[in-house]
Amino acid sequence: MYLRKKLAKYYINLRGWKTNRKIVVIESDDWGSIRMASLKSYTNLLKIGIPVNQSKFNSLDGLERTDDLKELFKVLLKYRDKKGNHPVITACAVVANPDFKKIEASDFSKYHFETIEKTYETCGEPELLDLWKEEGIKNNLLFPQFHGREHLNPKKWISILNNGSETERAAFNENTLLGLSQAYTSSAQNYMAAFESVNDDHKVEIKKITIEGLAIFEKIFGFKSISFMPSQSKQFDELNETLMHEGVWFNQGGQHFIRNENGSFQKVDKFWGDQDDYGMTYWRRNCTFEPYKNQNSNHVDSCLNEMAIAFRCGKPAVINSHRINFTSRLDEKHRDLSLEKLDNLLKKILIKWPDVEFMNSAQLASILEKR
């Protein structure tokens, strides 16, 4: 680990709440989001000259499949901590996606959405949600928390679709969300950050979407989400008041970004156990396991080194690992390679720290609440 990076890790971990327990939490964003609809959509967009191959999220990330959950569960079920708990992935999930047909029928004048229940059915995964609930949640293997109603900013996206972006229209025709397109590279046009506001009226709209999204989350999964991770780590501070009113007391985004009046973004650093004026409590993701970035890199040892610093500083190891690592809609080999690395990581964790405790984010929140 380079010295500068190592010092930065100590800076993140030394301040704030401490514990002697070696807690391991894996937080994984983007579950439920449609992203690239299919390999066929990817190929079609590439054929018409859209460089989707230049973005990992466009070339590798698609809606999870039933088989992805089964393969992930196989790895997680191989291991137990000292208390008999399996490793668990906290799936920071969205609960809706655009309803492309209804939006097109409105001549792009109005945004419409469908819940992930319908998305799974239309994408050929009608059994996925039952598997998630009956095995993933019941056995604490894949535990959902709130990431947004959908992984996009409806106001911005509809505006872009109506402002002549041929790239985004082509993606729309493939039921795909590209994110930042070649035509819109400025942060002002980034429509994937669901909680980024452009003015006060937009803040009101986002608050309403958040309340609706949390209600859908509870209806789908059968319980409230008590923690939250803003998509692309962007939000406005007043959103926390709305979240807390709806039962979300913990924010996983200890480092996030708020938009200044001049349109630039300001980084906000919160440390373990910090509370803001609304009473929202923060923690930090202090370890990284992201094989999608480069399958040839040693992600296992790098993550273990970061975990060692976290434990040395009296902090849980909260591992950031996006869904893109574990899905196969576009590339099954990529998923399998990531799962091999996850298997190796879990094995080495238990060898190096036999007293670790595997937890989901809600369980971590309950410990912070009692501090």
N, C-alpha and C positions, 0 to 999 in steps of 0.2 A: 504494500500500500504506500503510495507516494506520501511524503511528509506533510504536504499542504492538505491533502485529503484526510490524512490521519488526524491532524490538528483540528480540522473542521468537525470531524466526528466526535472528538472530545468536547468541543465547544457545544455541540448539540446535546450531548449526554450528561455533562457535568452539572448542569443547572436544573433546579426544580425537584419535584417529588422523587424519592428514592425507595427502593425495596431490596431486601436481601434475597428475594425469591427469583429464580431464573425462569422467567415467564417468556414463552415464545408465542407470538401472534403473527399469522400470515394474513395480510390484507390485500385483496385482489379486486381491482376496479373493472368496470365496464360490462359486467354480466347482464344479459338481457338485451343489450343494444344490437341493432341489426347490422351496423357498419357495412362491410362489403357483403352483398346479398348471397353471392355464390361464385364458384370458380368460373362459371359461364359469364357472369356479369363482369368479372375481372378481365377475362379474355376479350369480351366485346368492347370494353372501355379502352383497353390497350390497343386494339385493332384500329380504333378511330383516332389514335394519336394522343390519348390522355395518359401521361406517364405514371400510372398507378403502381408500376413496379419500383418507383423511386421512394415509396413510402412503405415502411414495415406494416403500419396499421391498415393500409389498403391492400397489401399483398399477402398478409398473414391473418388478419383479424376478421372473423365473421361470427355470426350467432353460434353459441354453443350447441352441440348436438348431444343426444341421449348417450351415444357411445363415448363422448368425451367425459361425461360424468362417471360412467362405469369404469373407464380406464383410470381416471383420477382417484376414484374410491379404492381401486385395487391397491394403489401405492399407499394411500393413507392408512388403510386397514392393516398394513404389514407392521406398523409400529405403534408402540404405546409408551407413555411416560411412566414415571414412578407411581402414579396414582391410577394407572390403567387407562388413561385417556389417549385416544388417537390424535395425531396431528389434525388440525382443522383449518380449512380455508375460509376466512371471512369474505364472502362474495358481496362486494359493494355493488348493488344492482340498481338498474333502472327498471321501471315497471310498465313502460309504454314505449311505443315506436310510432313514427308517422304512419297515418293511413293514406298511403300514396294514391289509391283510387279515389277517395273522397276529396283529397286536395286537388287532384286533377279535374274532377267533376265540378269543383267550385271555380275553375279557371284560375287556380292559384291565388284566389282572393281571401281564402280562410284556411287556417291550420286545423287539421283533424288528427286525432291519434287513436291507436288501438292498444289494448293492454297486451302484455307479453303472453298471456294465455292464448290470444288469437294469433300472435306472431309465431309462437311455437307450432300451432296447428297448421298455419298456412305454409310454414317452412319445413313441413314434414317431420315435426318432432312432437306429436300429440301426447306422448308418454313422458316427456321430459319433466314437466312440472310435478307430476306424481312421484317420479323417481327422486327429484330434488327434495320433496317434502318427506316422503316415506323412508328414504335412506339417508339423504344428505343432512336434513335438519334433525330427524329423529335420532340419528347416530352421531350428531355433531361432527360432520365431515365437511359440509358446505353450508355455512350459516350466513343468511343474507342480512345486510344492513343497507341503509338508504344511500343511493348515489344520485338520485334525481328522478323526476317523473320520466323523462327521456334524456338521452345524452345529446341534446341539442338545445339551442335557443330559438324557439319557434319564430319570434319576431324578426330576428336577424335572418334566419334561413328563408322565410317566405319573402323577405325583402330582396335577398340575393337572387332567388328564383325569378323574381319579377323584374330584375334590373339587367337582364341580358346576358347572364353568365351561361354560355353554351356548355361549359364544362359541368356546371352543377345541374343543368337541365338534363344533360346526357346521363349523369349519375342518377338523377331522379327517375329517369326512364328505366333504369336497372334496379329500382328500389334500394338504392345505395346511398350512404352518407359518406362523402369523401373527406369531410373536414375542410381544412384550408385548401382551396383549389389553386391552380396556377393563375387564375384570373383575379383571385382575391387573397393576396399574401399578407396584407396588413392585419394587425391584431384587431382592428376595429371591425373587420369582416369575419372574424373567427366565430362561427356559429355553433361550435361544439361545446363551448363553455356555457352550460345551462343557467348558471347563476350570476352571470356577468351582466350588469345593468348599464344602460346608456343614459337614462334620466330617471326622475322621480316616478313618473307614470309607469315606466318599465319595471321599477322596483315593486310597485303595487301588483303588477301582472305576475311577476316572478313569485311573489309571496303567495298569490292565489294558486299558482301552478304547484308550488311546494306543498301547500295544504292538501290539494287534491292528490298529489303523488303519494304523500304519506298515508292518506286514507286508502288508496289503491293497494299500497304495500301491505297494510294491515289486513285488507280483505283477501289478498292472494295468499299471504304466508301465515295468517292467523295470529299475528302478534305485532306489536308496535316496534319500530326501529328506535333504539335509544342512542345510536351514534350515527354519524354522517360524514361523508367525504365529498366535498364539492367537486364536480367534474372539472378537470384541468386545473384544479386547485385555485379557482377564481370564484369570489363571492363578494357581496357587500356586507358590511358588519351588521346592519339592522336586520338582516335575514335571520340572525341567531335568535332574535326575540320571537319571531314566528316559529322557528324550529322548536324552541323550548316550550312555547305554548302548546305545541303538538306532541310533546313528550320526548323530544330529542335533546339530551342534556350533554352530549359529548361530541366533540369535533375531532376527527382523525387528522385534520389538516393543520397541524401546528405550524407548518410553514404554508402560507397561502398568499394570494395576491388580491389587492383591491385596486379599483380603477380610480385614478385621480381626475379632477375636473378637466385637465388638459388632454385626457385620453391615454396617458401613460399609466403603467402599472407600478404599484409600490408593494414590495415584499413585506409581509407581516410575519415576524418570528414569535411564536409562543413556545413556552417550554413545558415540561411535564407538570401537569396539575395546575397550570395557569388558568385563571378565570377572567373573562371579560366583564364589561359593565352589565351584561344581561345575565351573567351567571353561567355561561357556557364554559365547560371545562375542556382543555386541550391535551392532546399528547402528540408525539412525533413518530413518524416512520423513520427509523434510524438504521435500517439494514435494507439491502437491495438484492433481489434474486430475479433477474430479467434475462433469461436465455435468448429471448427473441432478438435482442440487440446484436448478438453475435454468438452463434452456437459454438464457435471455436474458442471462445474465451473461457477462463476458469471461474465461472460464476459461483461454484460451490465454495472454493477456498476464500474467495473475495467476501462472500456473505458470512462465512465463519469468522473471518477477521473482524468484520463489523460487529458481529454478535459478541465477540470477546471484549471489545471496547464497551459495548452497552452494559454487559454484566459487570465489568470492572468498575463502571461508574454508578452501579446500583440501579440500572434501568432495565425494564423488559426489552427483549429484542422484538421489535415490530418490523416485520419483513414486507417490503413492497414488492408485489409480483402480479402484474396485470393478467387479465383473462387471456390475452393474446398468446401467452405461453402455453395454454392448456386446451386450445380448440383446434379442430381439424377440418373445418368447413372448406378451407382453401389449401391446406397442406398437412396431411396426416403425419408425414415423416417429421415435420417440425414439432408437432405435438409430442410424438413419441420420444424424440431427443430431449425435449424439456422435461418430460416425466422421468426419464432415466436420470437426469441431473437432480430432479427433486428427490427421487429415491435415494440417491447418493448423499444429498444434503441431509436428509432426515436421519439416515444411518450414522453419518459422522457427528451430527448434533448429539445423538444419544450416547455415542462412544465418548465424546469429549466432555459432555455435561450430563451424566446419568441422572442428575436431580432436576432436570428441566421440567416445566409444566406447560403443556400445550393448552391454549385457550383461544376462544373466539373473542371478537372485540367487545361484545356485550358482557362477557365474563370479566375482561380486563376493566371495563367501565365500573362494574360492581365493586372491584377492589379499590379503584380510585375514589369511588363514592364514600367508602368507609375509612379513608385515610385519616 
